[in-house]
Amino acid sequence: MDRPNLVNEFEDMGMTIPDDIIDECVIVCHAHKISASDLVGSWIAYCASSQIDSNDLSRDRLATLVKSFKVDDKLKANDKKLIVNKSSLNESAPTQSVRSPSSLKSTHGTNIIQIENEFKVSDVIDGCDIKEENAISTAGDVTSNFGLGNVNKNDSSAKVETACLMKHDLWDNFIFGHVNYQKFDDHVQELVNDIVQKNDLKPVTSLSGLYCGNNTEITISGSLRLIKKELFLDSLHGFIKLDLSEAEQPIKSLFVNQILVVTGTNLDTKVFKVKKFYADASLPLSNKLPDFSKGNLNVMVAAGPFFSELSPHGKLLKSLVQKTIELEAQLLILFGPIFDADFGMQLNKTTSEDVQKCYDEVLEATLKPLFSNPVTQNIKLLLFSSWKDSENYAFYPTPPNTESSLPNLYPNNIYMVSDPSVFSVNDIIIAGNASDSLMGLHVSAINQTREEMFTKLAKQIIWQRCLHPSYVANPNVPVDHLLWLEHCTLQQNTPHIILTSSQLRTFIRVVEGCMVINVGQLVKHNSQKQAVAGTYGQIQIAPPKNGSWSTQTNISAEIVHI
């Protein structure tokens, strides 16, 4: 790996690292056979989880990062899930005629490849003879909470009177892999017009029409770009470098791909002197009051993967089902992926039909107590797709899993929904996103401000009215741009609640009247690659009082260790 390549990777992400630390990083890359982009990506993820400045890379922190590489190296050396039995190659010809069909069932479609740690579906459902190391020492601990005095916890549980999925008809005849630049430009223009109107700014001058002028203040707009530590504003009509030396302080939180309106002067056609940034294009909240008058609407939220090699029988998901019954919740939201990426292989399922059948059988057995218990037999269950799930399409936004038989088994209870989705329950608008948009957004942050990190991230989603604003900044998410426009952007109202799952620390924030909640993951993995108890969200929503209702006064929310 070349040293300049590593320097470029750091600079492309807006980081300036001392030369002596760069030298150490080059040695680490060679020693552990990782690319420059992998090292930088690992460092950014470490900074996000530890909430430290990404420019503050020291020898001590690099040594901490290297420890995780050493664990991975050891695991890779010992991880031999697929064993090639060379001796069977020599013996297969003379013995093939006398082998019974059943002797071939444990192989993956061939008689030379065997799977270690293979599980049977019945074992997954029953949890028999499967050891799962899971020390639950923090069960019941609350990591985040909001509005604990807003509801009376002893009130009865309110029923879900109405449930409506929004924009799901667009999935009936979807096409992926297409790009429509005009639609994207229309989306940008809609946000720009609202920002201009909200701040009473001068009409926007097209970047293609810029010319050398005097100190007369003008307004321009576009998407923010970071190239070699320099900021540019980009649109279909042009591209110009931004000079922030005279920008009003404090500068707003800036992110790669952020849609902005900028005021300033254009003394030079090559550089625009910025005076002020504007990014707030937030939509109004719905003025409709929630449609229930008695009791609390109890909601449970959790994110997968729920089944993996390390947690093969979904012990924590079964615990969540019991918690849901205890709370008498009437709405349960499960974010995919349901199965870990490699879990289908552990079950020795070679086709998508086999995996789907296993998926349905396991979930039916796990969730059955909900529908057989009198207090939760009318519960509404929303199962979110995920591009990481083996039975879903591998792109984002991800269509609902229409191949599942679960909605046919429980037509009044189970809804298969896309990722992301916006839906209303008793006229409360809720948005859900199973993809980690917060991490991608955090990574794409350009400047450091004093504003609290989670408030800043939540504000960006609401201001840019998009559930996944960093659609280009995170190359690890396979975003389809046309579907992104249709399903990630908010159209008429800001939701009352936005639910998401991120590797960042769990939080609850209310911004612009919208409650943004990161519920974390129900099953997590420690540094020794062991499954440990994670977190879930518990939300209680009180009905309107005296003709008034808001997220600040009528919702109690907690993030709890399972």
Summary of the structure (lengths in Angstrom):
residues: 562
radius of gyration: 25.9
end to end distance: 43.6
largest distance: 91.4
contacts: 1779
relative contact order: 0.14
helix: 32%
strand: 25%
